[in-house]
Amino acid sequence: MKRLFFAIYTMLLLLTASCGHKNMFILQGTVQNDIDTILILGLDSRFDRVDTIVCQNGKFAWKYRPDTVTALIMLLPDGRRHPVFAEKNVKSVMDIPSPAGFFNVSGGYCNDSYQNFYMASLNDSTMKQTYARIDSFITRDPFSEVTPYLIYEQMVQRYHADESSISKLISRISGNMQDAPYLTNLKSEFAGETSSIYLNSWTVKDSVGKSTQFAGIGSSSEYVLVYVWATWNGQKALQDRRELDSLKNRFEGRKLVITDVSIDVNVESWKNAIAQDSLDWSSFNDMNGWESRGIKACKITGIPAFIVFSGTKRMVYNTSSLTELDKELNRILPKKQEPEKKEPEKQKNH
């Protein structure tokens, strides 16, 4: 009887363990010892958050249960990035090299097919070459979940391709894949004024000196408002920050993330200034001043500057006026979804 009980107990333990890993995606890998954390971002709303992987002794491990194949972006502290595709019941291995080396990821159909594309495209030097390579990739597999990421990485981020070139590639994808969240968001951006300025590789620091990549601020479905300022603007700069706080409350629930970046080269002056406020968003500093990557990329020539980015980190608007900013945000932000009102239940006749 005891043996039977023990056998049933063991079987239940094994069953519980297997259920805990059902449909799980597991990622393991190696990395340089000087890298202690890696950010994981989603390409689209299917992974609408930012996770942090902690690395120990040059190794890391992470798991996630995806509903469907999900394109993720591994973002390193030095600004490098590489995708990984989370698939159900798949274990993948990623070796992250030194800055001069090549990434290697294996495990799962999507990761293997992306790796083949990545290695083959390393010597591409023109958009024409890469465009033809993506076109061939689509021809071989018009249903691939890798294609939206290729369009994001190569056509949008690398070459800043025009709407016509991107639309031609999208038209070659299968009908179902054309409705992928990232491509849907991208096509909606085509409907408005387009900009070739995409800002992802911008490193800023918080008040304790920790580096943050701009790409990790906000999710792929949220707009990001960046207030660029400096303490040399005096009380006007601090007043604008406080007015932004009331603006944040007005647009609550409308997919907006607010942050501010100071271009003070005197870090202590900036720290003293933000200590006067108790605002509930993240504040950063870029002590490169006017040589800041973000300032130069967005062609900002004066402060204050209010810059609005889409979820893909495309600059969609910038102004020096809070009043004009308010009007534009009201125009471009999705409307707040009100909870559905339940109709009162009709009394039953007895």
C-alpha positions in Angstrom: 0.0 0.0 0.0 2.9 2.4 0.9 4.6 1.6 -2.4 1.3 2.4 -4.3 0.9 5.6 -2.4 4.6 6.6 -3.1 4.2 5.8 -6.8 1.0 7.9 -7.1 2.7 10.8 -5.2 5.8 10.7 -7.5 3.6 10.7 -10.6 1.6 13.7 -9.3 4.9 15.6 -8.7 6.1 14.8 -12.2 2.8 15.8 -13.6 2.8 19.1 -11.7 6.4 19.9 -12.8 5.5 19.2 -16.5 2.4 21.4 -16.3 4.5 24.2 -14.9 6.7 24.1 -18.0 3.8 23.6 -20.5 4.0 26.0 -23.4 7.1 27.7 -21.8 9.8 29.4 -23.8 13.2 29.0 -22.1 16.2 31.1 -23.0 19.7 30.5 -21.8 23.0 31.9 -22.8 26.5 33.3 -22.2 27.6 36.9 -22.1 30.7 38.9 -21.2 31.4 39.1 -17.4 31.2 42.9 -17.4 27.5 42.8 -18.4 25.3 42.3 -15.4 21.8 43.0 -16.8 20.0 42.7 -20.1 16.7 44.4 -20.9 14.0 42.5 -22.8 11.6 44.6 -24.9 8.7 43.6 -27.1 8.5 44.5 -30.7 4.7 45.0 -30.4 1.8 44.7 -28.0 2.1 41.0 -27.6 4.9 41.7 -25.1 3.8 45.1 -23.7 6.4 45.6 -20.9 10.2 45.6 -20.1 11.8 42.7 -18.3 15.3 42.6 -16.8 17.6 39.6 -17.0 20.2 39.4 -14.3 23.5 37.9 -15.5 25.8 36.0 -13.1 29.3 34.7 -13.9 28.9 35.4 -17.6 25.6 33.3 -17.9 21.9 34.1 -17.9 18.6 32.3 -18.0 15.0 33.6 -18.6 11.6 32.0 -19.3 8.3 33.2 -20.6 5.0 31.6 -21.6 4.0 33.2 -25.0 0.4 33.0 -26.3 1.9 32.9 -29.9 5.3 33.4 -31.5 6.5 36.7 -30.0 9.4 38.9 -31.3 11.5 40.1 -28.4 14.5 42.5 -28.4 17.5 41.9 -26.2 19.0 45.3 -25.3 22.5 45.4 -23.8 23.9 48.2 -21.6 26.3 49.3 -24.4 23.3 49.9 -26.8 23.7 46.7 -28.9 20.5 44.8 -29.6 19.5 41.4 -31.0 16.2 39.7 -31.4 15.0 36.4 -30.0 11.7 34.8 -30.9 9.7 33.2 -28.1 7.9 30.1 -29.2 5.9 27.6 -27.1 7.8 24.6 -25.8 11.1 25.8 -27.3 14.4 26.1 -25.5 16.8 28.6 -27.2 20.5 29.3 -26.6 22.1 32.7 -27.2 25.8 33.5 -27.1 26.4 37.3 -26.8 29.8 38.2 -28.1 32.2 41.1 -27.4 31.3 44.3 -29.3 33.4 43.1 -32.2 31.8 39.7 -32.5 28.7 38.2 -34.0 25.6 37.2 -32.0 24.5 33.5 -32.2 21.1 32.3 -31.3 19.6 28.9 -31.9 16.5 26.9 -31.0 13.1 27.2 -32.6 12.2 27.7 -36.3 12.0 31.5 -36.1 15.4 31.9 -34.2 17.1 29.6 -36.7 15.7 31.3 -39.8 16.6 34.8 -38.4 20.1 33.7 -37.6 20.6 32.5 -41.1 19.3 35.9 -42.4 21.5 37.8 -40.0 24.7 36.0 -40.9 24.0 36.2 -44.6 23.3 40.0 -44.4 26.4 41.1 -42.5 28.1 42.3 -45.6 25.1 44.1 -47.1 26.1 47.8 -47.5 23.1 49.2 -49.4 19.3 49.2 -48.9 18.9 47.6 -52.4 20.8 44.5 -51.2 18.9 44.1 -48.0 15.6 44.9 -49.7 16.2 42.0 -52.1 17.2 39.7 -49.3 14.0 40.4 -47.3 12.0 40.0 -50.5 13.5 36.6 -51.0 12.9 35.7 -47.4 9.2 36.5 -47.8 9.0 34.5 -51.0 10.4 31.4 -49.2 8.0 31.9 -46.3 5.2 34.5 -46.6 3.8 33.4 -43.2 7.0 33.9 -41.2 6.7 35.7 -37.8 10.3 36.9 -38.4 9.4 39.2 -41.3 7.8 42.1 -39.2 11.1 42.2 -37.2 13.2 42.3 -40.4 11.1 45.3 -41.6 11.6 47.0 -38.3 15.3 46.3 -38.0 16.4 46.8 -41.5 14.0 49.0 -43.4 12.9 51.3 -40.5 15.8 51.4 -38.1 18.8 50.9 -40.4 17.8 52.5 -43.7 14.9 54.7 -42.7 13.2 53.5 -45.9 10.3 55.4 -47.5 6.7 54.4 -47.2 6.6 53.1 -50.7 9.5 50.6 -50.3 8.1 49.3 -47.0 4.5 49.0 -48.3 5.8 46.9 -51.2 7.4 44.4 -48.9 4.3 44.3 -46.7 2.1 43.6 -49.7 4.2 40.4 -50.4 3.5 39.0 -47.0 0.5 36.6 -46.4 -2.8 38.3 -45.6 -2.8 37.1 -42.0 0.7 38.3 -41.3 -0.1 41.7 -42.7 -2.3 42.2 -39.6 0.7 41.6 -37.2 0.5 44.2 -34.5 3.8 45.9 -35.5 2.9 46.2 -39.1 -0.6 47.5 -38.2 1.0 50.2 -36.1 3.5 51.0 -38.8 0.8 51.4 -41.5 -1.1 53.7 -39.2 1.9 56.0 -38.9 2.1 56.1 -42.7 -1.4 57.7 -42.6 -0.1 60.8 -40.9 3.0 62.9 -41.4 6.0 60.7 -41.6 9.4 61.3 -40.1 12.7 59.6 -40.8 14.0 60.2 -37.3 13.9 57.1 -35.1 15.7 57.3 -31.8 16.6 54.1 -29.9 20.3 54.1 -29.2 20.4 57.0 -26.8 22.0 56.4 -23.4 20.9 58.6 -20.4 21.7 58.3 -16.7 19.5 58.5 -13.6 20.4 60.4 -10.4 22.5 57.5 -9.1 24.5 57.1 -12.3 22.7 54.1 -13.7 22.6 54.0 -17.5 19.3 53.6 -19.3 18.6 53.0 -23.0 15.9 55.2 -24.4 14.5 52.2 -26.2 13.5 50.8 -22.9 11.3 53.7 -21.8 7.6 53.0 -22.5 6.2 50.0 -24.4 5.6 49.5 -28.1 2.0 50.6 -27.7 2.7 53.8 -25.8 3.7 57.3 -26.9 6.7 58.7 -25.0 6.9 62.4 -24.2 10.4 63.7 -23.5 10.9 67.1 -21.9 14.4 68.4 -22.6 15.6 71.1 -20.3 18.6 72.4 -18.2 18.9 74.2 -14.9 20.4 77.2 -16.6 16.9 78.0 -17.7 16.2 78.9 -14.1 12.7 78.7 -12.5 11.1 78.5 -16.0 12.5 75.0 -16.4 11.2 73.8 -13.0 7.8 75.4 -13.6 7.5 73.5 -16.9 8.2 70.3 -15.2 5.4 71.0 -12.7 3.0 71.9 -15.5 3.8 68.6 -17.2 2.6 66.9 -14.1 -0.9 68.3 -14.5 -0.8 67.5 -18.2 0.0 63.9 -17.3 -3.1 63.7 -15.2 -5.2 65.1 -18.0 -4.0 62.3 -20.4 -4.1 59.5 -17.9 -5.3 56.3 -19.5 -4.4 57.4 -23.0 -1.2 55.5 -23.6 1.3 58.2 -22.7 4.6 57.9 -20.8 6.4 61.1 -19.7 10.0 61.5 -18.8 12.5 64.3 -18.8 16.1 64.6 -19.8 18.4 67.4 -18.6 21.4 68.4 -20.7 23.2 69.9 -17.8 27.0 69.2 -17.9 27.0 70.0 -14.2 25.4 66.8 -12.8 25.2 68.1 -9.2 23.2 71.2 -10.3 20.7 68.9 -12.0 20.4 66.6 -9.0 19.8 69.6 -6.7 17.1 70.9 -9.0 15.1 67.6 -9.3 15.3 67.2 -5.5 13.0 70.1 -5.2 10.2 68.2 -6.9 8.4 64.9 -6.1 7.2 64.0 -9.6 6.3 60.4 -10.3 8.1 59.9 -13.5 11.8 59.1 -14.3 14.2 61.9 -14.7 17.5 61.5 -16.6 20.6 63.5 -17.5 22.8 63.5 -20.6 26.0 65.4 -19.6 27.0 65.5 -23.3 25.0 68.7 -23.4 24.4 70.0 -26.8 26.4 67.1 -28.2 23.8 64.7 -26.8 22.9 62.0 -29.3 19.2 62.6 -28.7 19.5 66.4 -29.2 21.5 66.1 -32.4 19.3 63.3 -33.9 16.1 65.3 -33.3 17.7 68.5 -34.5 16.8 70.4 -31.3 18.3 73.9 -31.3 16.8 75.4 -28.2 15.2 74.5 -24.8 12.7 73.9 -23.5 11.8 71.2 -26.0 8.9 68.8 -25.8 9.4 65.8 -28.1 6.8 63.1 -28.7 7.8 59.6 -29.9 5.6 56.8 -31.1 5.9 53.3 -29.7 8.6 52.5 -32.3 10.5 55.5 -31.1 9.8 57.5 -34.2 9.7 61.2 -33.5 6.2 62.4 -34.4 6.2 65.9 -32.9 8.3 68.5 -31.2 7.6 72.0 -29.9 8.7 74.5 -27.3 5.2 75.4 -26.3 3.2 73.6 -23.6 0.0 74.9 -25.1 0.7 73.6 -28.5 1.8 70.3 -27.0 -1.5 69.9 -25.2 -3.4 70.3 -28.4 -1.3 67.9 -30.3 -1.4 65.2 -27.7 -5.2 65.5 -27.6 -5.2 64.9 -31.3 -2.8 62.0 -31.6 -3.3 60.0 -28.4 -5.9 57.2 -28.5 -9.0 58.1 -26.7 -9.5 56.8 -23.2 -11.6 53.7 -23.1 -14.5 54.1 -20.7 -15.8 51.0 -18.8 -18.9 49.6 -20.4 -22.1 50.4 -18.5 -24.0 47.4 -17.5 -27.7 47.6 -18.2 -29.8 47.1 -15.0 -31.2 43.6 -14.8 -34.9 43.4 -15.5 -37.0 42.2 -12.7 -38.3 38.7 -13.2 -42.1 38.2 -13.1 -43.1 35.9 -10.4 
